[in-house]
Every structure is written in C-alpha cells, then in structure tokens.
Amino acid sequence: VAKDLGLQLPALKDRDAHVFDTGRTRYFFLDLQNGHLSMMEQVDREEICAAVPKCVLNFEILVKHPM
C-alpha cells in the first residue's frame, strides 16, 4: 500500500493510515509493519453477492497528518 500511495513504509504508521470497508463487515486489514493489505477472513462470494454476476468489495484507505 505504501508503494501504491507513493509513501515510505514508516509513513503509513506515522500518518495513522487506516482501511475502512464501505459495508457493515470488515474484510480488510492494513498491516502497518509491512504495508500489506490483507483479508481479515475468508470471503464467501455466494454469501456476499449471490444475485449479481460481478462481485465487488469496496474500501477506502485514509492517511492523515497531513491529509
């Protein structure tokens, strides 16, 4: 994530980076030690998007100080 945002790895922690899922369930985790975006749990596509052919999980990454 740091690389994709054009930041050095320590900047994620220093700037209080957080991942926010747009749904009610939290699926993603941002590891501030290595900068990897990971899944919190296994995702069951049929449970989340059974009625739609294209399944999309939206999330946002907020990086503060300065925003």
N, CA, C and O of each residue as an XYZ file, in Angstrom:
268
protein
N       0.826     -1.193      0.000
C       0.000      0.000      0.000
C       0.869      1.254      0.000
O       0.583      2.220     -0.708
N       1.935      1.228      0.806
C       2.824      2.394      0.845
C       3.360      2.696     -0.558
O       3.372      3.851     -0.986
N       3.793      1.676     -1.257
C       4.330      1.847     -2.607
C       3.263      2.416     -3.548
O       3.540      3.325     -4.330
N       2.049      1.877     -3.467
C       0.965      2.352     -4.328
C       0.600      3.808     -4.043
O       0.179      4.534     -4.944
N       0.764      4.235     -2.777
C       0.460      5.613     -2.409
C       1.649      6.552     -2.581
O       1.525      7.762     -2.388
N       2.807      5.990     -2.946
C       3.997      6.794     -3.114
C       4.602      7.248     -1.797
O       5.188      8.327     -1.716
N       4.458      6.411     -0.749
C       4.977      6.729      0.574
C       6.059      5.736      0.970
O       6.118      4.628      0.436
N       6.915      6.133      1.907
C       7.840      5.199      2.529
C       7.051      4.415      3.576
O       6.081      4.927      4.135
N       7.460      3.186      3.842
C       6.743      2.317      4.772
C       6.509      2.962      6.140
O       5.388      2.872      6.642
N       7.493      3.606      6.774
C       7.232      4.219      8.093
C       6.153      5.304      8.059
O       5.535      5.595      9.083
N       5.925      5.898      6.891
C       4.920      6.960      6.785
C       3.514      6.441      7.028
O       2.660      7.195      7.495
N       3.245      5.169      6.724
C       1.912      4.619      6.985
C       1.583      4.694      8.472
O       0.486      5.100      8.856
N       2.529      4.305      9.290
C       2.322      4.341     10.743
C       2.333      5.781     11.254
O       1.470      6.168     12.042
N       3.302      6.568     10.808
C       3.421      7.959     11.255
C       2.196      8.784     10.893
O       1.812      9.695     11.628
N       1.584      8.463      9.760
C       0.431      9.231      9.279
C      -0.889      8.548      9.599
O      -1.928      8.926      9.056
N      -0.863      7.539     10.481
C      -2.065      6.896     11.022
C      -2.983      6.358      9.912
O      -4.178      6.655      9.889
N      -2.419      5.575      9.007
C      -3.196      5.010      7.897
C      -4.187      3.969      8.412
O      -3.859      3.171      9.290
N      -5.398      3.983      7.861
C      -6.450      3.041      8.228
C      -7.218      2.605      6.986
O      -7.335      3.356      6.017
N      -7.735      1.390      7.029
C      -8.608      0.880      5.978
C     -10.036      0.929      6.496
O     -10.309      0.510      7.621
N     -10.946      1.440      5.676
C     -12.357      1.483      6.024
C     -13.144      0.735      4.961
O     -13.126      1.106      3.788
N     -13.828     -0.310      5.373
C     -14.720     -1.041      4.472
C     -16.012     -0.250      4.355
O     -16.471      0.344      5.331
N     -16.600     -0.241      3.163
C     -17.816      0.535      2.966
C     -19.062     -0.218      3.423
O     -20.120      0.389      3.590
N     -18.954     -1.520      3.628
C     -20.086     -2.301      4.112
C     -20.065     -2.446      5.617
O     -19.266     -1.807      6.302
N     -20.948     -3.289      6.130
C     -21.025     -3.489      7.579
C     -19.957     -4.442      8.088
O     -19.558     -4.360      9.250
N     -19.494     -5.335      7.242
C     -18.491     -6.318      7.651
C     -17.100     -5.816      7.299
O     -16.883     -5.262      6.222
N     -16.175     -6.010      8.203
C     -14.789     -5.596      7.966
C     -14.037     -6.763      7.335
O     -13.846     -7.802      7.967
N     -13.609     -6.584      6.083
C     -12.920     -7.644      5.348
C     -11.414     -7.418      5.248
O     -10.658     -8.379      5.104
N     -10.963     -6.165      5.323
C      -9.570     -5.848      5.031
C      -8.807     -5.385      6.265
O      -9.378     -4.818      7.196
N      -7.500     -5.640      6.248
C      -6.600     -5.255      7.320
C      -5.335     -4.685      6.700
O      -4.745     -5.302      5.815
N      -4.917     -3.518      7.156
C      -3.685     -2.907      6.687
C      -2.618     -3.122      7.750
O      -2.709     -2.574      8.848
N      -1.606     -3.921      7.422
C      -0.506     -4.199      8.341
C       0.501     -3.065      8.220
O       1.168     -2.927      7.195
N       0.610     -2.257      9.264
C       1.483     -1.090      9.225
C       2.956     -1.454      9.362
O       3.820     -0.606      9.140
N       3.258     -2.695      9.724
C       4.653     -3.128      9.839
C       5.273     -3.420      8.467
O       6.446     -3.132      8.230
N       4.454     -4.005      7.557
C       4.999     -4.365      6.242
C       4.271     -3.685      5.073
O       4.701     -3.800      3.926
N       3.176     -2.981      5.359
C       2.449     -2.258      4.318
C       1.525     -3.109      3.472
O       1.019     -2.640      2.452
N       1.294     -4.355      3.873
C       0.449     -5.248      3.081
C      -1.025     -5.075      3.440
O      -1.382     -4.903      4.605
N      -1.856     -5.125      2.429
C      -3.303     -5.140      2.607
C      -3.726     -6.599      2.576
O      -3.470     -7.297      1.594
N      -4.367     -7.066      3.634
C      -4.744     -8.481      3.750
C      -6.222     -8.608      4.060
O      -6.892     -7.642      4.426
N      -6.710     -9.830      3.903
C      -8.104    -10.142      4.229
C      -8.194    -10.521      5.703
O      -7.340    -11.246      6.213
N      -9.222    -10.036      6.384
C      -9.445    -10.379      7.790
C      -9.943    -11.816      7.922
O      -9.627    -12.509      8.889
N     -10.722    -12.251      6.939
C     -11.307    -13.583      6.969
C     -11.571    -14.027      5.533
O     -11.533    -13.221      4.603
N     -11.832    -15.295      5.371
C     -12.146    -15.802      4.042
C     -13.484    -15.228      3.594
O     -14.423    -15.128      4.383
N     -13.561    -14.857      2.333
C     -14.761    -14.242      1.780
C     -15.572    -15.293      1.037
O     -15.050    -15.997      0.172
N     -16.846    -15.392      1.380
C     -17.763    -16.313      0.719
C     -18.552    -15.519     -0.321
O     -19.489    -14.796      0.017
N     -18.167    -15.660     -1.581
C     -18.792    -14.890     -2.659
C     -20.301    -15.111     -2.730
O     -21.055    -14.160     -2.937
N     -20.741    -16.337     -2.562
C     -22.170    -16.631     -2.640
C     -22.947    -15.921     -1.534
O     -24.094    -15.523     -1.736
N     -22.333    -15.764     -0.385
C     -22.999    -15.081      0.725
C     -23.061    -13.579      0.490
O     -24.057    -12.938      0.829
N     -22.013    -13.015     -0.085
C     -21.934    -11.561     -0.263
C     -22.681    -11.085     -1.504
O     -23.432    -10.112     -1.437
N     -22.483    -11.755     -2.629
C     -23.032    -11.274     -3.908
C     -23.710    -12.392     -4.691
O     -23.445    -12.549     -5.883
N     -24.542    -13.139     -4.078
C     -25.164    -14.286     -4.747
C     -25.978    -13.887     -5.981
O     -26.015    -14.628     -6.963
N     -26.622    -12.737     -5.936
C     -27.551    -12.362     -7.011
C     -26.905    -11.564     -8.139
O     -27.573    -11.273     -9.131
N     -25.635    -11.204     -8.024
C     -25.007    -10.387     -9.056
C     -23.825    -11.123     -9.677
O     -23.096    -11.818     -8.970
N     -23.622    -10.981    -10.994
C     -22.538    -11.707    -11.649
C     -21.142    -11.163    -11.309
O     -20.168    -11.916    -11.316
N     -21.040     -9.875    -11.014
C     -19.736     -9.272    -10.708
C     -19.725     -8.864     -9.233
O     -20.509     -8.014     -8.812
N     -18.840     -9.472     -8.463
C     -18.773     -9.211     -7.025
C     -17.645     -8.214     -6.737
O     -16.496     -8.449     -7.113
N     -17.972     -7.109     -6.074
C     -17.002     -6.064     -5.773
C     -17.074     -5.732     -4.285
O     -18.157     -5.516     -3.741
N     -15.915     -5.692     -3.636
C     -15.828     -5.250     -2.246
C     -15.117     -3.900     -2.251
O     -13.963     -3.804     -2.667
N     -15.796     -2.878     -1.797
C     -15.230     -1.536     -1.792
C     -14.610     -1.224     -0.436
O     -15.097     -1.666      0.604
N     -13.528     -0.453     -0.469
C     -12.891      0.010      0.749
C     -12.162      1.304      0.449
O     -11.912      1.647     -0.707
N     -11.826      2.016      1.517
C     -11.067      3.250      1.389
C      -9.877      3.185      2.330
O      -9.938      2.535      3.373
N      -8.794      3.857      1.963
C      -7.636      3.990      2.825
C      -7.492      5.453      3.168
O      -7.377      6.299      2.282
N      -7.498      5.756      4.463
C      -7.353      7.112      4.937
C      -5.947      7.282      5.517
O      -5.527      6.522      6.389
N      -5.237      8.281      5.024
C      -3.886      8.595      5.507
C      -3.940     10.030      6.029
O      -4.233     10.959      5.275
N      -3.657     10.207      7.312
C      -3.747     11.535      7.950
C      -2.380     12.194      8.049
O      -1.370     11.635      7.623
N      -2.369     13.371      8.608
C      -1.174     14.113      9.016
C      -0.174     14.382      7.896
O       0.818     13.653      7.905
N      -0.253     15.231      7.007
C      -1.464     15.948      6.621
C      -2.308     15.091      5.704
O      -1.819     14.142      5.092
N      -3.555     15.429      5.618
C      -4.486     14.657      4.806
C      -4.261     14.982      3.356
O      -4.945     14.439      2.488
